[in-house]
Amino acid sequence: MKKLVNALLVVMVCVLLLSTVFAKGADKTKITFWDENAGPNRTPYLEELIKRFEQRNPDIEVEYVGLPWSSAKQKFDVAIAANEVPDCSGVPTQFMANFINKNALLELDKYFNKWNEKTKINALEIEANRNLTKNKKLYMIPNTTNINVLWVRPDIFASHGLKAPQTWDEFYQHVKTTTDKSKNIYGFSLRGGSGSAYELEILMYGYSGITSYFTKNGKSTINAPKNVEALQRFVDLYKVYTQESDITNGYKEMVAAFDSGRAAIIMHNLGSYGEHMKTLGPDKFVAYPYPKALTGKWVIRAGRGSGYGIYRNSKNPEAAWKFISFLCSAESQSYWNRNIGQLPTNTDVFKEDWVKNYAHIVMAGKIINDKNSVLIMPPTYLPEYSAIQKQVGEPGFQEVLLGRKKSQEFLNEWASALESAKANYDKRNK
């Protein structure tokens, strides 16, 4: 009898323990987070931050969904149309206007204004995000900001006695000098596939020195003579000082060419730092600034920030805010940007010792704050902006590389698409 009683007691204790576990699990709030630029150089760090967040917030569970950059925008568009959006996600500035126009994102002002770290987030980045909308509301909290640089193989440069190019003429001469086809080394690897239009805009305006995408009468400047000149000089590199396969290069292929030593120079933002470090180590790659524009100024694309937003249809916006504000905290930004190699937006991070040891971040900070630097604000407020890049810019650039279209013709088509989008925007927002 005693054994039976003891057995029953054991069963009761097990039932109580199990019911407690299930009760705790049932009390958890689950949110879904979509990473718009998933990959081996980013995903592990986000997963670590999610782990840290869940440890501090045991009542919240975060489901991570990684989307490759090349198809992310399309998947977001489908999800928004089907009303199957996540609770929160990464939101790059080039997606924002389109998402806001579709009424997909939640206004964050009421959360941001109560946040104890709101004054730490770079005010210019917050202002840039507000300026993307007519109502000046905040729909994304920037977590990182960026500039494009020349990533250079110092071993190849040293073998030719080269230093950082100071002018665009020097840049093109360096590309020619470092090309040695007998050793399968090319001076440059260009991005001809996914993401090419974005990089082209930075190249052209960084060369011409033009600081506005539109004139006062609404005409696009993307087909201005100096931008055409910039594009043509760039196109002339193809198949002579680059590999022929560069025409389909996305980010991965371009970085692979550089990291393997097949290309002496690539143009990309600070975000590829982590991948170069992992593959090459600290001494086999270096970041140089773009040469100054023909005007003698550094032209820096404004609104390069990427951050996090919450979707209007989220069933758990409070939990989602807890998560994205955690990602934007000084602690999380320090961990993220130290590994990714980009510029934090939380000003407290710049006080940390590690920043001083990251030469590319120090260099980028100096350029951004240099008296010879000017900002150009891309028209990311246009809902069609990212679609124009994808549907006009990318295929048009490939047509030019293949010799099927002239640079002027291509940029005229790009300008026409931008002008039409702006006219529609102005009409809607009179």
C-alpha positions as CSV (number, residue, x, y, z in Angstrom):
1,M,0.0,0.0,0.0
2,K,2.8,2.4,1.0
3,K,4.5,1.7,-2.4
4,L,1.3,2.5,-4.2
5,V,0.9,5.8,-2.3
6,N,4.5,6.8,-3.1
7,A,4.0,5.9,-6.7
8,L,0.9,8.1,-6.9
9,L,2.8,10.9,-5.2
10,V,5.5,10.7,-7.8
11,V,2.9,10.8,-10.6
12,M,1.2,13.8,-9.1
13,V,4.5,15.7,-8.7
14,C,5.3,14.9,-12.4
15,V,1.9,16.1,-13.5
16,L,2.3,19.3,-11.5
17,L,5.8,19.9,-13.0
18,L,4.6,19.3,-16.5
19,S,1.5,21.5,-16.1
20,T,3.8,24.3,-14.8
21,V,6.1,23.9,-17.8
22,F,3.2,24.0,-20.3
23,A,1.6,26.9,-18.5
24,K,4.8,28.9,-18.8
25,G,5.1,28.0,-22.4
26,A,1.4,29.0,-23.0
27,D,2.1,32.4,-21.3
28,K,4.9,33.2,-23.7
29,T,4.3,35.9,-26.4
30,K,5.6,34.8,-29.7
31,I,6.7,37.4,-32.3
32,T,8.1,36.8,-35.8
33,F,11.1,38.7,-37.1
34,W,12.2,38.8,-40.7
35,D,15.8,39.6,-41.6
36,E,15.8,41.2,-45.0
37,N,19.5,40.5,-45.7
38,A,20.2,37.1,-44.2
39,G,23.5,35.3,-44.8
40,P,26.5,33.7,-43.1
41,N,28.1,37.0,-42.3
42,R,25.0,38.4,-40.6
43,T,22.6,35.7,-39.4
44,P,24.8,34.2,-36.6
45,Y,25.0,37.7,-35.0
46,L,21.3,38.3,-35.1
47,E,20.7,34.8,-33.7
48,E,23.0,35.6,-30.8
49,L,21.1,38.9,-30.1
50,I,17.8,37.0,-30.2
51,K,19.2,34.5,-27.7
52,R,20.3,37.4,-25.4
53,F,16.9,39.1,-25.7
54,E,15.0,35.9,-24.9
55,Q,17.2,35.3,-21.8
56,R,16.3,38.7,-20.5
57,N,12.7,38.4,-21.6
58,P,11.7,34.8,-20.9
59,D,8.0,35.7,-21.6
60,I,8.8,36.5,-25.2
61,E,9.8,34.1,-28.0
62,V,11.3,35.4,-31.2
63,E,10.9,33.4,-34.4
64,Y,13.7,34.3,-36.8
65,V,13.1,34.1,-40.6
66,G,16.1,34.9,-42.9
67,L,15.5,36.2,-46.4
68,P,18.3,36.7,-48.9
69,W,18.6,40.3,-50.1
70,S,18.1,39.4,-53.7
71,S,14.5,38.2,-53.2
72,A,13.6,40.0,-49.9
73,K,11.6,42.9,-51.4
74,Q,9.5,40.6,-53.5
75,K,8.7,38.4,-50.5
76,F,7.7,41.5,-48.4
77,D,5.5,42.7,-51.2
78,V,3.7,39.4,-51.4
79,A,3.3,39.2,-47.6
80,I,1.9,42.8,-47.4
81,A,-0.6,42.1,-50.2
82,A,-1.7,38.8,-48.5
83,N,-1.8,40.5,-45.0
84,E,0.7,37.9,-43.7
85,V,3.4,40.2,-42.5
86,P,5.7,39.5,-39.6
87,D,5.5,41.4,-36.3
88,C,8.7,43.2,-37.1
89,S,11.6,43.1,-39.5
90,G,14.8,44.8,-40.8
91,V,13.7,47.8,-42.8
92,P,16.3,49.4,-45.1
93,T,15.6,53.0,-46.2
94,Q,15.0,52.0,-49.8
95,F,12.0,49.9,-48.8
96,M,10.4,52.4,-46.4
97,A,8.5,54.7,-48.7
98,N,6.9,51.7,-50.5
99,F,6.0,50.1,-47.2
100,I,4.6,53.3,-45.8
101,N,2.6,54.0,-49.0
102,K,1.0,50.5,-48.6
103,N,0.1,51.4,-45.0
104,A,2.1,48.4,-43.8
105,L,4.3,49.9,-41.0
106,L,3.3,51.1,-37.6
107,E,4.1,54.6,-36.4
108,L,6.7,54.3,-33.7
109,D,6.6,57.8,-32.2
110,K,4.6,56.8,-29.1
111,Y,7.2,54.1,-28.3
112,F,10.3,56.1,-29.3
113,N,9.3,59.1,-27.2
114,K,9.1,57.0,-24.0
115,W,12.3,55.1,-24.7
116,N,15.2,55.9,-22.4
117,E,17.8,55.7,-25.1
118,K,16.0,57.9,-27.7
119,T,18.4,60.8,-27.2
120,K,21.3,58.5,-28.0
121,I,20.2,57.7,-31.5
122,N,21.9,59.9,-34.1
123,A,19.5,62.9,-34.6
124,L,20.4,63.3,-38.3
125,E,19.4,59.6,-39.0
126,I,16.1,60.1,-37.2
127,E,15.4,63.3,-39.1
128,A,16.3,61.6,-42.4
129,N,13.8,58.9,-41.7
130,R,11.1,61.4,-40.8
131,N,11.7,63.2,-44.1
132,L,10.8,60.1,-46.0
133,T,7.2,60.7,-45.2
134,K,4.8,63.7,-45.6
135,N,3.5,63.4,-42.1
136,K,7.1,63.3,-40.6
137,K,6.2,60.3,-38.6
138,L,8.8,57.7,-37.5
139,Y,8.4,54.2,-38.9
140,M,11.9,52.8,-38.5
141,I,14.6,53.0,-35.8
142,P,18.0,53.1,-37.5
143,N,20.5,50.6,-36.1
144,T,23.4,51.2,-38.4
145,T,24.5,53.7,-41.0
146,N,26.9,53.3,-43.9
147,I,29.0,54.8,-46.6
148,N,30.6,53.2,-49.7
149,V,34.4,52.7,-49.8
150,L,37.0,51.2,-52.0
151,W,38.0,47.8,-50.6
152,V,41.6,47.3,-51.7
153,R,44.0,44.3,-51.6
154,P,47.2,46.0,-50.1
155,D,49.4,43.2,-51.2
156,I,48.5,43.8,-54.8
157,F,48.8,47.6,-54.4
158,A,52.2,47.2,-52.7
159,S,53.6,45.0,-55.5
160,H,53.0,48.0,-57.9
161,G,54.0,50.7,-55.4
162,L,50.4,52.2,-55.3
163,K,48.7,54.2,-52.6
164,A,45.1,55.3,-52.2
165,P,43.8,57.0,-55.3
166,Q,43.2,60.7,-54.7
167,T,41.3,61.4,-58.0
168,W,39.1,59.4,-60.3
169,D,41.9,59.5,-63.0
170,E,44.2,57.9,-60.4
171,F,41.5,55.3,-59.6
172,Y,41.1,54.2,-63.2
173,Q,44.9,54.2,-63.6
174,H,45.2,51.9,-60.5
175,V,42.7,49.5,-62.0
176,K,44.7,49.3,-65.2
177,T,48.0,49.0,-63.4
178,T,46.9,46.1,-61.1
179,T,45.4,44.0,-63.9
180,D,47.6,41.0,-64.8
181,K,45.6,38.5,-66.8
182,S,48.5,36.1,-67.0
183,K,48.1,35.7,-63.2
184,N,44.3,35.8,-63.4
185,I,44.3,39.1,-61.5
186,Y,42.0,41.9,-62.5
187,G,42.1,45.5,-61.3
188,F,38.4,45.6,-60.5
189,S,35.4,43.4,-59.9
190,L,32.1,45.2,-60.8
191,R,28.6,44.4,-59.7
192,G,26.6,43.8,-62.8
193,G,23.7,41.7,-61.3
194,S,21.5,42.2,-58.3
195,G,22.1,45.5,-56.5
196,S,24.0,47.1,-59.3
197,A,21.7,50.1,-59.7
198,Y,22.2,51.1,-56.1
199,E,26.0,51.0,-56.5
200,L,25.8,52.9,-59.8
201,E,23.9,55.8,-58.3
202,I,26.6,56.2,-55.6
203,L,29.4,55.9,-58.3
204,M,27.8,58.5,-60.7
205,Y,27.0,61.2,-58.1
206,G,30.3,60.5,-56.3
207,Y,32.0,61.3,-59.6
208,S,30.0,64.2,-60.9
209,G,29.5,66.0,-57.6
210,I,25.8,66.7,-58.3
211,T,24.0,67.0,-55.0
212,S,20.3,66.7,-56.0
213,Y,18.4,64.0,-57.8
214,F,16.0,66.6,-59.3
215,T,16.2,70.1,-60.6
216,K,13.7,72.7,-59.3
217,N,11.4,72.0,-62.2
218,G,11.3,68.3,-61.5
219,K,13.8,67.1,-64.1
220,S,16.0,64.2,-63.1
221,T,19.8,64.7,-62.9
222,I,20.7,61.1,-63.2
223,N,21.2,61.6,-67.0
224,A,23.3,64.8,-66.6
225,P,26.4,64.9,-68.8
226,K,28.9,64.3,-66.0
227,N,26.8,61.3,-64.8
228,V,26.9,59.9,-68.3
229,E,30.6,60.4,-68.4
230,A,31.0,58.6,-65.0
231,L,28.9,55.6,-66.3
232,Q,30.8,55.4,-69.6
233,R,34.2,55.4,-67.9
234,F,33.0,52.6,-65.6
235,V,31.5,50.6,-68.4
236,D,34.8,50.8,-70.3
237,L,36.4,48.7,-67.6
238,Y,34.3,45.7,-68.4
239,K,36.0,42.6,-70.0
240,V,39.3,44.6,-70.2
241,Y,40.1,45.1,-66.6
242,T,37.3,43.0,-65.1
243,Q,36.2,39.4,-65.7
244,E,33.5,38.9,-68.3
245,S,31.4,37.0,-65.8
246,D,31.1,40.2,-63.7
247,I,28.0,41.1,-65.7
248,T,26.0,38.7,-63.4
249,N,27.8,39.5,-60.2
250,G,25.8,40.0,-57.1
251,Y,27.3,40.8,-53.7
252,K,28.6,37.3,-53.1
253,E,30.3,36.9,-56.4
254,M,32.0,40.3,-56.2
255,V,33.3,39.7,-52.7
256,A,34.5,36.2,-53.7
257,A,36.6,37.7,-56.5
258,F,38.1,40.2,-54.1
259,D,38.7,37.8,-51.2
260,S,40.3,35.2,-53.5
261,G,42.8,37.8,-54.9
262,R,41.3,37.8,-58.4
263,A,40.4,41.5,-58.0
264,A,42.5,44.2,-56.6
265,I,39.6,46.6,-55.9
266,I,35.8,46.5,-55.3
267,M,33.3,49.2,-54.4
268,H,31.0,48.4,-51.6
269,N,29.9,49.7,-48.2
270,L,31.3,49.0,-44.8
271,G,29.0,46.0,-44.4
272,S,31.3,43.6,-46.2
273,Y,34.0,44.1,-43.5
274,G,33.0,41.0,-41.5
275,E,33.2,38.7,-44.5
276,H,36.7,40.1,-45.6
277,M,37.9,39.7,-42.0
278,K,36.7,36.1,-41.8
279,T,38.2,35.1,-45.1
280,L,41.4,37.2,-45.2
281,G,42.3,38.3,-41.7
282,P,43.2,41.8,-40.6
283,D,46.2,42.6,-42.8
284,K,45.1,41.6,-46.3
285,F,42.4,44.1,-47.0
286,V,42.0,47.8,-46.4
287,A,39.3,50.5,-46.9
288,Y,40.1,53.7,-48.8
289,P,37.7,56.6,-49.4
290,Y,36.1,57.1,-52.8
291,P,38.0,59.8,-54.7
292,K,36.5,63.3,-54.4
293,A,34.0,64.3,-57.1
294,L,35.0,66.6,-60.0
295,T,33.8,69.5,-57.8
296,G,36.4,68.7,-55.1
297,K,33.9,67.5,-52.6
298,W,33.1,64.1,-51.2
299,V,29.4,63.4,-52.1
300,I,27.9,61.0,-49.5
301,R,24.6,59.4,-50.0
302,A,22.3,60.4,-47.1
303,G,19.8,58.0,-45.6
304,R,22.1,55.0,-45.7
305,G,20.7,53.8,-42.4
306,S,19.1,50.5,-42.0
307,G,17.1,49.6,-38.9
308,Y,14.0,47.9,-37.6
309,G,10.2,48.5,-37.9
310,I,7.0,47.0,-36.6
311,Y,4.1,46.1,-38.9
312,R,0.7,47.7,-38.4
313,N,-1.1,44.3,-38.3
314,S,1.2,42.9,-35.6
315,K,-0.8,41.3,-32.8
316,N,2.0,41.9,-30.3
317,P,3.4,45.4,-31.0
318,E,4.5,45.9,-27.4
319,A,6.7,42.8,-27.5
320,A,7.9,43.7,-30.9
321,W,9.0,47.2,-29.6
322,K,10.8,45.5,-26.7
323,F,12.7,43.5,-29.2
324,I,13.6,46.2,-31.8
325,S,14.5,48.7,-29.1
326,F,16.8,46.0,-27.6
327,L,18.5,45.6,-31.0
328,C,19.0,49.4,-31.2
329,S,20.4,49.7,-27.6
330,A,24.1,50.6,-27.2
331,E,25.0,47.1,-26.0
332,S,23.4,45.4,-29.0
333,Q,24.6,48.0,-31.5
334,S,28.2,47.6,-30.2
335,Y,28.0,43.8,-30.7
336,W,26.4,44.1,-34.1
337,N,28.5,46.8,-35.6
338,R,31.7,45.5,-34.2
339,N,31.1,42.2,-36.1
340,I,29.5,43.6,-39.2
341,G,31.9,46.5,-39.4
342,Q,29.4,49.3,-40.0
343,L,28.8,52.6,-38.3
344,P,26.5,52.6,-35.2
345,T,23.7,55.1,-34.8
346,N,23.8,54.9,-31.0
347,T,26.3,57.6,-30.1
348,D,27.3,55.8,-26.9
349,V,29.0,53.1,-28.9
350,F,31.6,55.6,-30.3
351,K,32.9,56.0,-26.8
352,E,34.0,52.4,-26.6
353,D,37.7,51.5,-27.1
354,W,37.1,49.0,-29.9
355,V,36.0,51.7,-32.3
356,K,39.4,53.3,-32.2
357,N,41.0,50.1,-33.4
358,Y,38.7,49.8,-36.5
359,A,40.6,51.9,-39.1
360,H,37.7,51.7,-41.6
361,I,35.2,53.1,-39.1
362,V,37.6,55.9,-38.0
363,M,38.1,56.7,-41.7
364,A,34.4,56.7,-42.5
365,G,33.7,58.9,-39.5
366,K,36.2,61.5,-40.7
367,I,34.8,61.6,-44.2
368,I,31.2,62.0,-42.9
369,N,32.3,65.0,-40.8
370,D,34.8,66.5,-43.2
371,K,34.2,70.1,-44.4
372,N,34.6,68.9,-47.9
373,S,31.8,66.4,-47.6
374,V,28.3,67.1,-48.9
375,L,25.2,65.0,-48.6
376,I,22.8,63.9,-51.4
377,M,19.4,62.7,-50.4
378,P,18.1,59.9,-52.8
379,P,14.4,60.0,-53.6
380,T,13.6,57.0,-51.4
381,Y,10.3,58.8,-50.5
382,L,9.0,57.8,-54.0
383,P,7.1,54.5,-53.6
384,E,8.4,53.3,-57.0
385,Y,12.0,54.1,-56.2
386,S,13.3,50.6,-55.4
387,A,11.2,49.1,-58.2
388,I,12.8,51.5,-60.7
389,Q,16.2,50.4,-59.5
390,K,15.3,46.8,-60.0
391,Q,13.3,47.0,-63.2
392,V,15.0,49.8,-65.0
393,G,18.5,50.3,-63.5
394,E,19.7,46.7,-63.2
395,P,18.6,45.3,-66.6
396,G,19.5,48.6,-68.3
397,F,23.1,48.5,-67.0
398,Q,23.5,45.0,-68.3
399,E,22.3,46.1,-71.7
400,V,25.0,48.8,-71.7
401,L,27.7,46.3,-70.6
402,L,26.6,44.0,-73.5
403,G,26.9,46.9,-76.0
404,R,23.2,46.8,-76.8
405,K,22.4,50.2,-75.4
406,K,24.3,53.5,-75.1
407,S,25.0,55.0,-71.7
408,Q,23.1,58.1,-72.6
409,E,20.1,56.1,-73.8
410,F,20.0,54.0,-70.7
411,L,20.3,57.0,-68.3
412,N,17.5,58.8,-70.2
413,E,15.2,55.9,-69.6
414,W,16.2,55.9,-65.9
415,A,15.6,59.6,-65.7
416,S,12.2,59.3,-67.4
417,A,11.1,56.7,-64.9
418,L,12.2,58.8,-61.9
419,E,10.5,62.0,-63.3
420,S,7.2,60.1,-63.8
421,A,7.4,58.7,-60.3
422,K,8.0,62.2,-58.9
423,A,5.2,63.8,-60.9
424,N,2.8,61.2,-59.5
425,Y,4.1,61.7,-56.0
426,D,3.8,65.5,-56.2
427,K,0.2,65.2,-57.6
428,R,-0.8,62.9,-54.8
429,N,0.7,65.2,-52.1
430,K,-0.4,68.6,-53.2
